[in-house]
Amino acid sequence: MKIVNQTMRTFENEGLMISVHAAGGKTHILFSGKSDSRDPGALIRRVREEIIKTAGKQPALIDISELEFMNSATVSPILDLLKSFNDAAIDTTMIFDTRKDWQRINFNCMKVIVKKFSCVTVTAGH
């Protein structure tokens, strides 16, 4: 795992890239590339720790729409990310691309799960 860009803070591991930057009073988190490693949670946990440490209670926007592929090993770490933000009382919105069948299926399921969270919503961005 390496940090690719310090200004935007771009993290990369085995094809999965997560870029983090602050703009408009929010922390923007963009997932891109392909998440098909055995342990994508290592990268996602690292990003989560950085955000909670540096962004405080600033609202978060997680954009998954640029993600090309996500294996089943990625679902749990993303849910853990959302739960951590909810537990930290960080207002969080996750958007996904309904034009991609695999995203629509995975994230419609996540929408149901996060209904129990008070600070997190999952919504279609496209």
Beta strands, then each sheet from edge to edge (+ up, - down):
strand 1: 2-5
strand 2: 10-13
strand 3: 16-23
strand 4: 26-35
strand 5: 60-70
strand 6: 92-96
strand 7: 120-124
sheet 1: 1+ 2- 3+ 4- 5- 6- 7-
end
